[in-house]
Amino acid sequence: MAGSLPTGYFEVYDTLMERLREPAPGRMQLVTGPRQVGKTTLLAQLQQAWGEQGLYCTADAPEAALSGWWEGQWQEAYRRARQGKAILLIDEIQYLPNWSRLLKFQIDQVYREHTPLQVVVTGSSSLKLGAGARETMAGRFERLLLTHWPARDLARAFGLSREEAVSTIVRFGSFPGAIPYRDDLIRWRTYVRDSIVDPAIGRDLFQLELVRKPALLRQIFAICAGHPAEVVSLNKIAGELNEAGAIQTIAHYLELLNEAYLITTVHRYAKNEIRKRAAPSKIVPLSNAFLAARIVNDPPTKDSDPALWGRWVENACLAHAINCQQSLCYWREEPYEVDGIIDGTWGRWAVEIKTGAYTPRDLQGLLEFTRRNQEFRPLLIGDADYLDVARRAGITAVEWELFLWEGVAGVR
């Protein structure tokens, strides 16, 4: 996608292949991202491409806890490198105690001896990986984010049309392993719960640090999934909990959900940092799969529940921008509001998302924000039938389907 950093599966694979063709030893490649987006499959493809010179191992395996396992993997990698350029692929590195210090020692040895060995590691959480990398791996790695799949990747991998892919993103999210089950909602929800949500919350986060109230963390996740693209205060979240939770604990658990690539809290746009942090945040689940997994009915459609459909489309569009590594805020100055303020490689945009009919009056917030902040361009994302309302007001407009397919590259 033009103007984007590589985040989709095929983009990340192509980027890795290009970097791994460089003379060895190069900088280590660190791939992070949520569960079940294809990181292990990515390593398997790399191993296949390298044949006998590719060595795969996972720090999540039971044998990884045995004495000598780590040293044995590197000895084998060095052996293969002596026969020619080789690659070591380490999956779920965060499960290895003191992984960053161990890896730094080995990488430094590779550099000192000019061993023709490339190294790729993956992990499912940014918290421990980010901290470890910053502490000890500075200058030794390049980081890639393999996040929730965009519509283009779904279409390419599963033979979907553009319309099918973007509809799937809104109604079911984009976890590739769940796609075959989307016509069987019971199986689909079981997969999302058992293979994604429960391991991410009940294992990955608990592995990273002590979570004193696991039930509270799960409740906060469920509440957030029930308020997609809504501005929700910490006090409101506290009021929906079944058990008491301190505001500081709720804020901390929201940060953990963000580090696990589950939920993001979007701050209000303000040039004053104190005002930005003081305002309530907008809740954006990073995949609409989390929305669909918590309801008992079918996911909404434009005809079955227009209001809920509009919220799900808005959440999908905002999550798409976040997953493409764009900085996102929202803006609210009574009586005005703007759904999203994008600042990143796509440029600077003030975004309003509308499904169904609307009037020029509904665009006052967008126009007022861009009047005050002229470095941002106004953008209306909505249904194709109503885009002329925005265009007559001098606002750039794009179909929500095209935005989920191309981001702002589809803006004309």
C-alpha positions as CSV (number, residue, x, y, z in Angstrom):
1,M,0.0,0.0,0.0
2,A,1.5,3.3,-1.1
3,G,2.6,5.5,1.8
4,S,2.5,2.7,4.4
5,L,5.1,0.8,6.4
6,P,5.1,-2.9,5.8
7,T,2.6,-4.5,8.1
8,G,0.6,-7.0,6.0
9,Y,1.7,-10.6,5.8
10,F,2.8,-10.5,2.2
11,E,4.5,-7.1,2.6
12,V,6.5,-8.3,5.6
13,Y,7.5,-11.5,3.8
14,D,8.7,-9.6,0.8
15,T,10.6,-7.1,3.0
16,L,12.3,-9.9,4.9
17,M,13.3,-11.7,1.8
18,E,14.8,-8.5,0.4
19,R,16.8,-7.9,3.6
20,L,17.9,-11.4,4.0
21,R,19.5,-11.3,0.5
22,E,21.9,-8.7,1.8
23,P,25.5,-9.8,2.8
24,A,25.6,-11.8,6.0
25,P,25.8,-11.2,8.8
26,G,23.3,-8.4,8.6
27,R,21.2,-6.9,11.4
28,M,18.8,-9.3,13.2
29,Q,15.2,-9.1,12.0
30,L,12.7,-8.9,14.9
31,V,9.1,-9.6,13.9
32,T,6.4,-8.8,16.5
33,G,2.6,-8.9,16.3
34,P,-0.6,-10.5,17.7
35,R,-1.4,-14.1,17.9
36,Q,-2.6,-16.1,14.9
37,V,-1.6,-13.6,12.2
38,G,1.0,-15.9,10.6
39,K,4.3,-15.3,12.2
40,T,5.1,-19.1,12.5
41,T,3.9,-19.6,8.9
42,L,6.2,-16.8,7.9
43,L,9.2,-18.5,9.4
44,A,8.2,-21.8,7.9
45,Q,8.2,-20.1,4.4
46,L,11.6,-18.6,5.1
47,Q,12.9,-22.0,6.2
48,Q,11.5,-23.6,3.0
49,A,13.1,-20.9,0.9
50,W,16.5,-21.6,2.5
51,G,16.3,-25.3,2.4
52,E,19.0,-27.2,4.3
53,Q,20.6,-23.9,5.3
54,G,17.5,-22.8,7.3
55,L,17.2,-23.8,10.9
56,Y,13.8,-23.3,12.8
57,C,13.3,-23.5,16.5
58,T,10.7,-22.2,19.0
59,A,11.3,-21.0,22.5
60,D,7.7,-22.0,23.3
61,A,8.5,-25.7,23.0
62,P,8.9,-27.8,26.2
63,E,12.5,-28.7,25.4
64,A,13.4,-25.1,25.3
65,A,13.4,-25.1,29.1
66,L,16.1,-27.8,29.2
67,S,19.7,-26.9,30.0
68,G,21.8,-26.6,26.9
69,W,18.9,-26.2,24.4
70,W,19.8,-22.6,23.5
71,E,23.5,-23.4,23.0
72,G,22.6,-26.4,20.9
73,Q,20.5,-24.4,18.5
74,W,23.4,-21.9,17.9
75,Q,26.0,-24.6,17.5
76,E,23.9,-26.2,14.8
77,A,23.3,-22.8,13.2
78,Y,27.1,-22.1,13.2
79,R,27.7,-25.6,11.7
80,R,25.3,-24.8,8.8
81,A,26.9,-21.4,8.3
82,R,30.3,-23.0,7.8
83,Q,28.8,-24.7,4.8
84,G,27.5,-21.4,3.3
85,K,25.2,-18.6,4.2
86,A,22.6,-19.8,6.7
87,I,19.6,-18.5,8.6
88,L,18.4,-19.2,12.2
89,L,14.7,-18.7,12.8
90,I,13.6,-18.4,16.4
91,D,9.8,-18.3,17.1
92,E,8.2,-16.9,20.3
93,I,11.5,-15.6,21.7
94,Q,9.8,-13.8,24.6
95,Y,9.3,-17.2,26.4
96,L,13.0,-17.6,26.8
97,P,14.2,-16.1,30.1
98,N,16.8,-13.3,29.6
99,W,16.3,-13.7,25.9
100,S,17.7,-10.3,24.9
101,R,21.0,-10.7,26.8
102,L,21.5,-14.3,25.5
103,L,20.8,-13.1,22.0
104,K,23.1,-10.1,22.2
105,F,26.0,-12.3,23.2
106,Q,25.4,-14.6,20.3
107,I,24.8,-11.8,17.8
108,D,28.0,-10.1,18.9
109,Q,29.9,-13.3,18.3
110,V,28.4,-13.6,14.8
111,Y,29.6,-10.1,14.0
112,R,33.1,-10.6,15.5
113,E,33.7,-13.8,13.6
114,H,31.9,-12.5,10.4
115,T,29.8,-15.7,10.4
116,P,27.6,-15.7,7.3
117,L,24.5,-16.3,9.5
118,Q,21.2,-14.3,9.3
119,V,18.8,-14.3,12.3
120,V,15.1,-13.8,12.4
121,V,13.1,-13.9,15.7
122,T,9.4,-13.4,16.4
123,G,7.3,-12.7,19.4
124,S,3.6,-12.2,20.2
125,S,3.9,-9.3,22.6
126,S,5.5,-5.9,22.1
127,L,6.0,-5.2,25.9
128,K,8.7,-7.6,26.8
129,L,10.2,-7.6,23.3
130,G,10.3,-3.9,23.2
131,A,11.9,-3.5,26.6
132,G,14.5,-6.2,26.0
133,A,15.4,-4.9,22.6
134,R,15.8,-1.3,23.9
135,E,17.9,-2.4,26.8
136,T,20.5,-4.6,25.1
137,M,19.9,-4.9,21.4
138,A,20.3,-1.3,20.3
139,G,21.9,-1.1,16.8
140,R,21.7,-4.9,16.3
141,F,18.2,-5.3,14.9
142,E,15.5,-4.1,12.6
143,R,11.9,-4.4,13.8
144,L,8.9,-5.3,11.6
145,L,5.3,-5.4,12.8
146,L,3.1,-8.2,11.4
147,T,-0.3,-7.1,12.5
148,H,-3.9,-7.9,11.8
149,W,-4.3,-8.7,8.1
150,P,-5.6,-6.0,5.7
151,A,-8.3,-6.7,3.2
152,R,-5.9,-7.1,0.4
153,D,-4.1,-10.0,2.1
154,L,-7.4,-11.7,2.8
155,A,-8.4,-11.4,-0.9
156,R,-5.0,-12.7,-2.1
157,A,-4.8,-15.6,0.4
158,F,-8.4,-16.8,0.2
159,G,-9.4,-15.8,-3.3
160,L,-12.0,-13.2,-2.1
161,S,-13.3,-10.3,-4.2
162,R,-12.6,-6.8,-2.8
163,E,-16.2,-6.6,-1.7
164,E,-16.0,-9.9,0.1
165,A,-12.7,-9.0,1.8
166,V,-13.8,-5.6,3.2
167,S,-17.1,-7.0,4.4
168,T,-15.3,-9.8,6.1
169,I,-13.0,-7.3,7.8
170,V,-16.0,-5.4,9.3
171,R,-18.1,-8.4,10.3
172,F,-15.5,-11.0,11.3
173,G,-12.0,-9.4,11.4
174,S,-9.1,-10.9,9.5
175,F,-7.5,-13.7,11.5
176,P,-6.6,-16.1,8.7
177,G,-7.1,-19.2,10.7
178,A,-10.7,-18.2,11.4
179,I,-11.7,-17.4,7.9
180,P,-12.7,-20.9,6.9
181,Y,-15.2,-21.0,9.8
182,R,-17.0,-17.8,9.3
183,D,-20.1,-19.6,7.9
184,D,-20.3,-21.6,11.1
185,L,-20.5,-19.0,13.9
186,I,-20.2,-21.5,16.7
187,R,-17.0,-22.9,15.3
188,W,-15.8,-19.5,14.4
189,R,-16.3,-18.0,17.9
190,T,-14.7,-21.1,19.5
191,Y,-11.6,-20.6,17.4
192,V,-11.3,-16.9,18.2
193,R,-11.8,-17.5,21.9
194,D,-9.7,-20.6,22.3
195,S,-6.9,-19.8,19.8
196,I,-6.6,-16.0,20.1
197,V,-8.2,-14.3,23.0
198,D,-7.7,-16.8,25.8
199,P,-4.0,-17.4,25.0
200,A,-3.3,-13.7,24.5
201,I,-4.9,-12.7,27.8
202,G,-4.4,-15.8,29.9
203,R,-0.9,-16.7,28.8
204,D,1.0,-14.0,27.0
205,L,0.1,-11.2,29.4
206,F,0.5,-13.4,32.5
207,Q,3.9,-14.4,31.1
208,L,5.0,-10.8,30.9
209,E,4.2,-9.7,34.4
210,L,2.2,-10.5,37.5
211,V,-1.5,-9.8,36.8
212,R,-3.1,-9.6,40.3
213,K,-6.7,-9.7,39.1
214,P,-7.0,-11.9,36.0
215,A,-10.8,-11.8,36.1
216,L,-10.7,-8.0,36.1
217,L,-8.4,-8.0,33.0
218,R,-10.8,-10.2,31.1
219,Q,-13.8,-8.1,32.1
220,I,-12.0,-4.9,30.9
221,F,-11.3,-6.6,27.5
222,A,-15.0,-7.6,27.2
223,I,-16.2,-4.1,28.1
224,C,-13.9,-2.6,25.5
225,A,-15.1,-5.0,22.8
226,G,-18.6,-3.8,23.6
227,H,-17.7,-0.1,23.0
228,P,-16.0,0.0,19.6
229,A,-15.0,3.4,18.4
230,E,-16.6,5.0,21.5
231,V,-15.1,7.6,23.9
232,V,-15.2,5.9,27.3
233,S,-13.9,7.2,30.5
234,L,-12.1,5.0,33.1
235,N,-15.0,5.8,35.5
236,K,-17.5,4.4,33.0
237,I,-15.4,1.2,32.6
238,A,-15.2,0.9,36.4
239,G,-19.0,1.2,36.6
240,E,-19.5,-1.7,34.3
241,L,-17.2,-4.1,36.1
242,N,-18.6,-6.9,38.2
243,E,-15.9,-6.4,40.8
244,A,-14.2,-3.3,42.1
245,G,-11.1,-2.1,40.3
246,A,-9.0,1.0,41.0
247,I,-8.8,3.5,38.2
248,Q,-5.0,3.1,38.1
249,T,-5.4,-0.7,37.7
250,I,-7.9,-0.2,34.9
251,A,-5.6,2.2,33.1
252,H,-2.7,-0.2,33.5
253,Y,-4.7,-3.2,32.2
254,L,-5.7,-1.1,29.2
255,E,-2.0,-0.6,28.5
256,L,-1.4,-4.3,28.7
257,L,-4.2,-5.0,26.2
258,N,-2.6,-2.5,23.9
259,E,0.8,-4.3,24.2
260,A,-0.9,-7.6,23.3
261,Y,-2.3,-6.0,20.1
262,L,-5.9,-6.4,21.3
263,I,-7.3,-3.0,22.3
264,T,-5.9,0.5,21.7
265,T,-7.0,3.6,23.6
266,V,-6.9,6.6,21.3
267,H,-6.2,9.9,23.1
268,R,-7.9,13.2,22.3
269,Y,-6.0,15.5,20.0
270,A,-4.5,18.5,21.9
271,K,-1.3,20.4,21.5
272,N,-1.1,20.5,25.3
273,E,0.1,17.0,26.4
274,I,-1.6,17.4,29.9
275,R,-5.0,18.2,28.3
276,K,-4.5,15.2,25.9
277,R,-3.9,12.8,28.8
278,A,-6.6,14.2,31.0
279,A,-9.5,13.6,28.5
280,P,-11.2,10.2,28.3
281,S,-10.0,7.9,25.5
282,K,-11.7,6.4,22.5
283,I,-11.7,2.6,22.6
284,V,-10.6,0.9,19.4
285,P,-10.4,-3.0,19.3
286,L,-7.7,-3.7,16.8
287,S,-9.7,-6.5,15.1
288,N,-13.5,-6.6,14.6
289,A,-13.2,-10.3,15.4
290,F,-13.3,-9.3,19.1
291,L,-16.6,-7.5,18.5
292,A,-18.2,-10.5,16.7
293,A,-16.9,-13.0,19.2
294,R,-18.8,-11.4,22.2
295,I,-22.3,-11.2,20.7
296,V,-24.7,-14.1,20.4
297,N,-26.4,-12.9,17.2
298,D,-25.0,-12.7,13.7
299,P,-22.6,-9.8,13.1
300,P,-24.5,-6.8,11.8
301,T,-25.1,-5.8,8.2
302,K,-26.2,-2.5,6.8
303,D,-29.7,-3.7,6.5
304,S,-30.1,-5.7,9.8
305,D,-28.8,-3.1,12.2
306,P,-27.7,0.2,10.5
307,A,-26.6,1.9,13.7
308,L,-24.5,-1.0,14.9
309,W,-23.1,-1.5,11.4
310,G,-22.0,2.1,11.4
311,R,-20.0,1.7,14.6
312,W,-18.4,-1.5,13.3
313,V,-17.4,0.2,10.1
314,E,-15.9,3.1,12.0
315,N,-14.0,0.8,14.3
316,A,-12.7,-1.2,11.3
317,C,-11.5,2.0,9.5
318,L,-9.8,3.4,12.7
319,A,-8.2,0.0,13.4
320,H,-6.9,-0.2,9.9
321,A,-5.1,3.1,10.3
322,I,-3.6,2.0,13.6
323,N,-2.6,-1.4,12.2
324,C,-0.8,0.4,9.4
325,Q,1.3,2.2,12.0
326,Q,-0.4,5.6,11.7
327,S,-0.6,7.8,14.7
328,L,-4.3,8.3,15.6
329,C,-6.2,10.7,17.9
330,Y,-9.8,11.9,18.0
331,W,-10.9,15.5,18.6
332,R,-13.7,16.9,20.7
333,E,-14.4,20.5,21.5
334,E,-18.1,21.0,22.4
335,P,-20.2,21.1,20.3
336,Y,-17.7,19.7,17.7
337,E,-16.2,16.3,17.3
338,V,-14.0,14.5,14.7
339,D,-13.8,10.7,14.6
340,G,-10.1,10.4,13.8
341,I,-7.0,12.6,13.4
342,I,-4.4,10.7,11.4
343,D,-0.7,11.7,11.4
344,G,1.9,9.5,9.8
345,T,3.3,8.2,6.6
346,W,-0.2,8.6,5.0
347,G,0.0,12.3,5.7
348,R,-2.1,14.5,8.1
349,W,-5.8,13.9,7.9
350,A,-8.9,14.8,9.9
351,V,-11.3,12.0,9.3
352,E,-15.1,11.7,9.7
353,I,-16.7,8.3,9.1
354,K,-20.4,8.2,8.1
355,T,-22.5,5.2,6.9
356,G,-25.9,6.1,5.6
357,A,-27.2,9.6,4.8
358,Y,-25.9,12.8,6.5
359,T,-26.2,16.5,5.9
360,P,-23.7,19.3,5.6
361,R,-24.4,20.2,9.3
362,D,-23.0,16.8,10.3
363,L,-19.6,17.9,8.8
364,Q,-19.2,21.1,11.0
365,G,-16.8,19.4,13.3
366,L,-14.6,18.3,10.5
367,L,-14.6,21.8,8.9
368,E,-14.0,23.6,12.2
369,F,-11.0,21.3,13.1
370,T,-9.3,21.9,9.8
371,R,-10.0,25.6,10.0
372,R,-8.1,25.7,13.3
373,N,-5.5,23.2,12.2
374,Q,-4.8,23.9,8.6
375,E,-1.9,21.4,8.3
376,F,-4.6,18.7,8.3
377,R,-6.8,17.8,5.3
378,P,-10.4,16.9,5.8
379,L,-11.5,13.5,4.7
380,L,-15.0,11.9,4.7
381,I,-15.2,8.1,4.7
382,G,-18.7,6.8,3.9
383,D,-21.1,5.1,1.5
384,A,-20.6,5.8,-2.2
385,D,-24.2,7.0,-2.5
386,Y,-23.6,10.0,-0.2
387,L,-20.1,11.1,-0.9
388,D,-21.3,14.1,-3.0
389,V,-22.6,15.8,0.2
390,A,-19.0,16.1,1.5
391,R,-17.6,17.0,-1.9
392,R,-20.0,19.8,-2.3
393,A,-18.7,21.2,1.0
394,G,-15.1,21.1,-0.3
395,I,-14.2,17.9,1.6
396,T,-12.3,15.0,0.1
397,A,-14.4,11.9,0.2
398,V,-13.8,8.1,-0.3
399,E,-15.9,5.0,0.0
400,W,-15.3,3.1,3.3
401,E,-14.7,-0.1,1.2
402,L,-11.9,1.6,-0.8
403,F,-10.4,3.0,2.4
404,L,-10.2,-0.5,3.9
405,W,-8.6,-1.7,0.6
406,E,-6.1,1.1,0.0
407,G,-6.1,3.5,2.9
408,V,-5.6,7.1,1.8
409,A,-4.0,5.8,-1.4
410,G,-7.6,5.4,-2.7
411,V,-8.3,9.1,-2.0
412,R,-8.8,11.1,-5.2
